[in-house]
Amino acid sequence: MYDVTARYYDKIYAFKDFSAEAERLWDFIRGLRPEPGGRLLDVACGTGAHLVHLRKSFEVEGLDLSTVMLEAARKKLPGTAFHEADMTDFELGRRFDVVTCLFGSIGYVVTEDALFRAVGCMARHLTPGGVLAIEPWFTPATWRPGTVHLLTVDSPELKIARVSTSFAEGRLSYFDLHYLVATPGGTEHCVERHDMGLFEREEVESALVAAGLTPSYDAEGLDGRGLHLGLKR
């Protein structure tokens, strides 16, 4: 997945204000941890779009399962440490003052068991007094199966149309993202399949507590998705 679209990811999400989200996240973190700066690990960092802005306040590192996403992140943030690993099972041998998992990426763990393992793994990488910030995916009640979606990119030498339909099966949300990508070299079509678990707010909070964190929640979060926070005791 992402073999074709990773190089266009930042164009596809150009509408998203990563700078403002990073500033808002910093406000949430300061509310729990007033010490300035420190070390931050972004789990499921993708192309590093948030890290570009978070590095203004932190010494940053990133982690992702996708090789091609990490390649794009390294080009954007040369000299930054990036780790290729699964969020449910990694050990970096060092601890961080802040660990983040943003843009609904926690949904990729799919199952509740994997959710607890991922949160536990992230929590183990926190220093005492550190903060874990998780931006949730949809809940079972907020996911809308049967809706159709269209996103476009229209620049002089790049045209992209991304079309999808949302589906659900029990606690699983899934969708195929169909891309038409046109460049001066030609037009190609690719499909990305995404399977993401639908977790209740209480399930994420339970995972935070099980990991030894004190949970809190803001319904608005960074851009309306909500935000789970866990403070390491």
Secondary structure, 3 states (H helix, E strand, C coil): CCCCHHHHHHHHCCCCCHHHHHHHHHHHHHHHCCCCCCEEEEECCCCCCCHHHHCCCCEEEEEECCHHHHHHHHHHCCCCEEEECECCECCCCCCEEEEEECCCHHHHHCCHHHHHHHHHHHHHCEEEEEEEEECCCCCCCCCCCCCEEEEEEEECCEEEEEEEECEEECCEEEEEEEEEEEECCEEEEEEEEEEEECCCHHHHHHHHHHCCEEEEEECCCCCCCCEEEEEEC
